[in-house]
Every structure is written in structure tokens, then in C-alpha cells.
Amino acid sequence: MDPRVQQFMALIKGRNPGENEFHQAVQEVAESLIPFIEENPKYKYARILERIAEPERTIIFRVPWLDDKGDVQINRGYRIEMNSSIGPYKGGLRFHPTVNLGILKFLAFEQVFKNSLTTLPMGGAKGGSDFDPKGKSDNEVMRFCQSFMSELFRHIGSDTDVPAGDIGVGGREIGYLFGQYKRLRNEFTGVLTGKGIEWGGSLIRPEATGYGNTYFAEEMLSTRGDSIEGKVVCISGSGNVAQFAAEKVTQLGGRVVTMSDSNGFIYDPKGIDAEKLKFIMELKNVKRGRIKEYADKYSVEYFEDKRPWIIKCDIAMPNATQNEINEDEAKTLVKNGCICVSEGANMPSTPEAVQVFLNAKILYGPGKAANAGGVATSGLEMTQNSMRLPWTREEVDARLHMIMKSIHATCVRYGTKDDGFINYVDGANIGGFVKVANAMIAQGVV
């Protein structure tokens, strides 16, 4: 490791002990940025990287709620408001048992760069709770959301902080959260994104992360005169991002052969076509079942407690969660002929896996660039709310496609090496940094 990076990381680890995911995210960015900062002393003098790595505000609160038996349950709520230099804080809420301070700080830190790359005026934030919506009734989820918002509402607003959904927070949860915010503030504003179409939501928002990830992969492939058409694609996950990535890949002529959940993955060599995907959407979005039911219905292989990266493919799209591709799995992908990895999840590849992809010089799109379509479309929802004017599906999709092309162009600008290889990690980190850093310098030491 570069001694300068090592010194910086010692400072970060000393100030944030035990937050491993946060350390991982900061180190990945520092390795790209510290050499760039050394060449641009104004950023070093203003200690921009040190300031970006420290949240502007960290909010932690108690969330008591009543379950259906009338018993009191207690969870912990968080909001990490990381950076507001280029716009109001923007980032999702995650409801999952694994949520803790370190994971949310990593996500908020990534969000700063991701939001900057979109070209839209949005700062970075993340929040959530260790509450698990799985197995809870609608009324239990509603009571939890109302209690959660009874504290969070003090800290958010359409020009201050605009949360959205994430893992465990879909349309149902956003509805309950928005209803409580409206009740407490007596105002109808675009304070949350991912809202229902009937009450301020945007068309294409559910599809946006998966569609955007696929558009980014297509842009990467185009730099080598290639496309998604005819490619075999492995997708992990079976939630919102995975579903719509699979849909768009299929529309562009690719063949999706895997999808997964926390129990295992299915392998369908014939491809998960539109009809089969419809079954998965019903299974996951309505019945809230397990992906194994797909294997039972369509008589395909199911790999229990395994991840899809053992399957031979041209393109890999990790769309599930952080650190789901390790070094050995990355080597297997490369050995099996994978030419492109486009991340739909946040930091789904370990640092060792990323190094494997970069050493092999395959196309590797890091999450802060490749999955920025979701937050970009949230930004478009904010714009529509401000205008009090909805756009058509075609308008939103065209704007999303344009934003993903712009993000790709930024990565190419800052990530192209002397030999012509595009290092999308450096491109995304430096491209996202410059805009935020310049704004921070312009606004003084605040």
C-alpha cells in the first residue's frame, strides 16, 4: 500500500474503530484520490479528503413500537448526513438486521461520490434501522415506520435532506413514512422519493437502478466495439434492482441465466425470459417467497447457500449486497471468460476481487458509477415535485439514459490510462471528488 494511503487510513481507523465496511470504502477512494490530490495541492491544503470522510451530522435515535401482540419492541434508527456541498442530503433508508453505524457511514460516503457523478445538485446521506420487515404484518411495519418518522422528521425536508428507499424499504414503507411526515409537518412536499405515482412519484423510479446499471454496462462494452446482445449474463439478487436489470438485459438481447436470494441461486441455462421474470416478480414482490420456488416450477438447478459466480458468463451483475464477490469468485469469473462486471449493489466486490478485475483489464464498473441510476431518477422525482409537473415514462427513461452516458463519459475522462485501459474505479472516484471538492473550497471551511 502507498505509504500516504497507509498514513491516511491509520487516521480514519483511529477515529472510526470497528467500522470495517466504512474503512474499506474510504480506502478504495483514497487509493485513487491521494495521488491526484498530490498533483493538485489546493485539495491537500484544504484537507478536502479528510473533511469528506467525516460526516457533517450523525443522528442516532430510539425507535419503540408495538407489535401485533401488543408487546413493545425497540429498534435503533440512524441518519448519516455526510456532505451537503452541492445540494441537500440525498440517500436511501435501509431496514435490515445487519444495519449498523459502520455500514451506513460506508453507504453515505459512497453516496457523496455517486450523487456528484449524476450531474444533479444532490449531497450524500444514508440512514435506516436494524428493524427487519420480513415476517412482519402490514400493521407492524406501519407502526414501526410511524415511530421512526416521529424522530426523523425533525432532521429532513425538501431543501435539507431527502431520503429514499433501499433494502427493506419499498413502496409500502415509503408510503407509511410519507404519511407520518405529512401528518407531523402539515405539509405536502417532495421530502421522500420513491413515492407512489398517484402522490408525487416518478415513472421509471422502480426500474431505475437496474435499467441504469444495464445502460452503464452497455456503455462500457461500446468502448470495445461490443454490446449486450447475445451475451450470457449472471445476475445476483432477485429484488428490485435485479428484476429490472434482468428485464433491460433481455430487452437488449442478452440472456440472464441466474438470480438469487440469501438462501441460494437458480441456474436456468435457457434464460430467464419475460414470462419467467414475471413469475419472479410475483414471487418476490407479492408472495415474498424464496427463489427456490422458481427452480421447482421450471425444473432448473438450485444451488443452496451458493452465489452465482461459479457459472460461466460473459457479464456479471452483482445486484444483491456488499462484499458478495470475493477474490476466489473473481478469479473464477475471469477464468470462465467474463469480460464485464457492472455493479448494481453498493460495494459488492471485495478489494481483492476488484484488484483481480483490474489486473485482468476486464471492464469493471464500480457501484458508485454503475448503480447511480436509482438516485439519479430520485433527483428527477425531486425536480418533478418542485415543478408540480409529472413527466412521461419515455421522458424519464431518456433522461436516465442520458445521465448514465454522462457518468460513463466522466469515468472515461478521469480514468483512461496511458495504455488506453479505462480504470473506472479511478474515473468514478476522481470525477465524483472534483465537483464536491471545488464546492467545498468555494464555500470555505464549513
Buried (B, 14 or more C-beta within 10 A) or exposed (E): EEEBBEEBBEEBBEEBEEBBBBBBBBBBBBBBBBBBBEEBEEBBEBEBBEBBBBBBEBBEBEBEBBBEEEEEBEBBBBBBBBBBBBBBBBBBBBBBEEBBBBBBBBBBBBBBBBBBBBBBBBBBBBBBBBBBBEEBEEEBBBBBBBBBBBBBBEBBBBEEBBBBBBBBBBBBBBBBBBBBBBEBBEEEBBBBBBBEEEEBBBBBBBBBBBBBBBBBBBBBBEEEEBBBEEBBBBBBBBBBBBBBBBBBBBEBEBBBBBBBBEEBBBBBEEBBEEEBBEBBBEBBBEEEBBBBBBBEEEEBEBBEEBBBBBBBBBBBBBBBBBBBBBBEBBBBBBEBEBBBBBBBBBBBBBBEBBBBBBEBBBBBBBBBBBBBBBBBBBBBBBBBBEEEEBBEEEBBBEBBBEBBBBBBEBBBEBBBEEEEEBBBBBBBBBBBBBBBBBBBBEEEEE
